[in-house]
Amino acid sequence: MLKRLREVMAEELGAQERLDKIVRHIAANMVAEVCSVYVLRADNVLELFATEGLKPEAVHEASLRVGQGLVGTIAATARPLNLDDAQSHPAFAYLPETGEEIYQSFLGVPILRAGRSLGVLVVQNQASRTYREDEVEALETTAMVIAELIAAGELEGLNRQGTGLDLSRALRLVGSPLAEGIGLGYVVLHEPRVVVTNLFNEDADKEIERLREAIGRLRISIDDLLDRREVAKDGEHREVLEAYRMFANDRGWVRHMEEAIANGLTAEAAVEKVQSDNRARMIRQSDPYLRERLHDFEDLAYRLLRELVGRPHGPLSGDLPGDCILVARNMGAAELLDYNRDNLRALVLEEGSPTSHVVIVARALGIPVVGQMQNVVSMAESGTSVIVDGDEGVVHLRPVAEVETAYAEKVRFRASRQKQYEALRDEPPVTRDGINIDLSMNAGLAMDLPQLAQSGAVGIGLFRTELQFMVAARFPRPGEQERFYREVVQAADGKPVTFRTLDIGGDKVLPYIQSVPEENPALGWRAIRLSIDRPGLIRGQIRALLKATAGRELRVMLPMVTEMREIRRVREIIEREVEILSSFGHELPRSLKLGAMIEVPALLWQLDELMAEVDFVSIGSNDLFQFVMASDRGNAKIASRFDPLSRAFLRVLRTIVVKADEHHVPLTLCGEIAGRPLSAMALIGLGLRSISMAPSSIGPVKAMVRQLDAGKLSEILLPEIARPAREQTIRELLTDFAGQHGILY
């Protein structure tokens, strides 16, 4: 049958004629009295596109909604139906125009591509019978051929209703807004699928041998991963790879691919077919554990396809389109930096959260991000036109002209607004009642430095030194660190820079340092804890900072502080390094200030001791919120469940503000809530006078500050957060206040 189909595909035929020939060949080869193809339209209706055995006049006239009848049920569930008495099935729907009432047995399979149902392929017989397993397999394989016809656009325009097909319809997908901005462009998959164009084999034995050799290479690559020193010890990371090895050796998975080859497919097409079947099951699966296991099989299938075609794993090198919208399940911060920023317009993630590192880096680069976009990798095809709305968390795939026009206008409006912000760059961030608010920027990479002048920030309130280590292929040498820090302070041109010492560990793993398996890494051996236990790390960094800031002010901030003895231990290290450098005649900073981040809730009961121990403090609102609310910021299911503007969290922040004022200790806040005008307004109402944010946020926040009467806001906000929770949330209260006073947020 596949041999005849290959010949039909090679003939120069019109689309309808080709489809008519295909159903005739299927009916003849399967000894079926009926063979029909239903194709899913953009209006969620399955239209009869071709038939052998039913009334010819029903073609392009008969239709069923998804979920209606046997055909609609197959499309909705992406599962085959094999029935010896179709009319007794509860989902059976009678279409009088087709003349199918005389047929009892029924076999229907979904036409799948990337796990999506594009239509249904059906065979029927008058006699009651159950179709054999090999017949089901053959029909599924044939459905894959028809899926390629649909994907190639050959069937567009055949239907008489004028409605486009589902694969080409515009989709509006809703996720979570992770970084503001609008991006218009074309899809580039972070790990692009291998497009299988050679579907039919000439020699099944040869293809099975190719498959087995590729599986052998795949298994060796996984064994190599397990033999690496960094995964040699037991732990969750090793269990994941052990599961990969188990799946790679799964005989059932291999057998399904070999059966597809035996039915006439090439090795690549067999992998694609089994992968598509697995993906369809994954989409229907509600159990998170089973979904993750099916994701493992999908990842293995991608690796196997690359082995077969000789393509390296990971994103392809080469030129990106001028307007690139990057689509990925998830990715690391370093992987994002592999792409040319000039071409990158937006990022779409199936996973991700506001404080995941790739999102933080994207925000620093001014790249809009939408996350928690379920199954977007399966629905997006490379080259597809797309609009990403990072303000609303919406993605438009294949947008209609009206939507494109509306967003083009929105982009022009944003550009106009940005010019207004640029005009404020040199204006002071002073409220209407005369209170100055220091607006600093967060940074961590050399590419961030030009934005210090462009944004009008008063300085760098948080320089994440670990990003230099995360994007490096090896541990940066002391001389390299020193040169990098000197570039930072020179670029600051006299503006203050607060360097945070290495905040590695937890979810910030350096590939060249052996990590220790932990059950809960966010609460484990990370940041200052790791630095104290491995003092060589912090000594080298402190020495590089001291030398790089010679003759200037050095501000060092310690992350993840829990106890005062941690600060004292680091102070001892700093004093020792100062002594060593002095003895060798090195010029030292003209002043040195040591600060601590308030991220661990335990510090809330040590604020008096903390203020006496340090020169300044900074609230790390991302981690503090995570720990106060017991809400893992990397968990997509709860990342947006709790509001940073809740009464409970604002009370925590107010407590810190009061203590800092009592002790006359400078206080700032560096976290995601500082970068949104509405939440920044709340921080000012609480009494904060210094906040640090992404460079792109400074313009909008400054515009808000200059419209705000901070005294009036505090009079309303402070009594309100002290009251028990009421029907009106703090966010609603702030929104009302902004509206009443004409404040843009």
C-alpha angles and dihedrals in degrees: 000000000000090000090057091045090053089054091049091050090052095051121097099246138144115257095253093045091050092050092047090052091049094055091047091053093047092050092048096046095045093042088236124153091213134035119173137175121209117190124201114240127207090257090063093256125130110224125196104244101172139358143180111200102015123089108294092217089063091069109113089002104071116073143162132199118243105273093024119114126340094304093048091048091054091050092048096048099031087224130123121247119212111184133170091195108030097176093060092058111106092230095054113126121189117226106190093193091066101053092222096136093100094060119091108174119064135185119181129172129185119251099231135190120174088346093303122122109237095170145315133270116207138187123187139185133193093225119075110252142139113235116238122249092249090054090053089050092049092050091049090051091051090049087059090059091052089048088059090051090053093044091051089057094241094133096049112120097019096106116088096219091070092231116139122240122266095250090059099040123115113259128200109201124188123210136141124300106237103165126017125244143076124264126189120185146083132311119261113181112222089221101024116214117248103249108223110214100159102071106161126063128220095199119027094192091054091049092049089051090051090050093050092049091050091048088051091054090046092053091048091052091053091046088052090053090052092049094055115112095238092059098034094100124074119265143110093290090057092046089057092053091044088055089050089053091049091051092046088056094044108129093202092059092048093045092054090053092047090050090053089052091048087054090058108274127128118246091258093049090048091054090047092050095050090043091052091050090051092048092053089053090047093055090054095044116103098180105097093209093054091044089055091050090052088050087055090055090048092052090049091051090054090051092047092050089052090050090052096050096036095243120144119245116258135035118340119247120232139081119329122216114268092253105039122182106191115215122191143150088235136318143189126257091247092053091056090055090058088074124082106257092207091066099038115101103167146344127231120193132187087210130016134113134219092266102039110122099244088055092049090052092045090051090050088053092049093246116149113234133195117185142179088050102156117222093350091137090060094046098045121080122198110262095024114139112247142173121208118201106195091178095061101022093243130138122195113202114198091356120206119245094259092056092047090051092049093050093045087057090047090053090051090050091050090050089052090049089048090056088055090053091048089054088057093051095103095034117103117254094237125148123232089260092054103260116144116221117198109223112196130174133235117232142162109162135064089244089063095061101080088057091066091076095032094053098045092234117165090226145312107297094183125022108185101212093185093071090071088056095044095055094044122096090219139017108291111245119237092254091052091050091049093050091048094050090047089054089052096052092043091052089049087060096205097326114126119265122194111204115203112209118239111308098190131140126061107058092347100083120174108216093217096052119073108244125213116234111244131181092220109017095177088066096036145071103340146116114000091002092060092042093054092048091047100036093173088074096055095037091057092046094047091049091051091049093048092051094042093053097046109156093008136086116277118205115189122186125194119217128216095013113179105163136027092240089067090060091046092050092053091046088055090052091050093049090049092051091047089052093050094048092046091052089057093048099251118158111247133208113281088233136007125204123188120203139172135220117234102221105123114076091221088075090064087076092045101049096121092052091043095052090051092051102051142048095226141357134215128197112229094205096183096062095030091056091046093052097040092052095036085231117143105226091209094055107100092200094063104018091105098029098097126048120230086210092061118128091245096057095040088054089055091052092046091053090056092047092053093049093048090051091049092054095036090235116153110249131194135168123221115183142099095279089064091064099060116078095223095050091039086056089055091051091053090048089054090055103262112145100179126051133166126209147152111304092244090059097057096080096052092042093048090051089053093047093054091053095046130098098206094190094056091047093051091050089059101033104046097055090043097056089050092058124085115267113286136188091269111070123218089247090057091047091053092046091053091047092051091049094049093050098040094246117161112225 
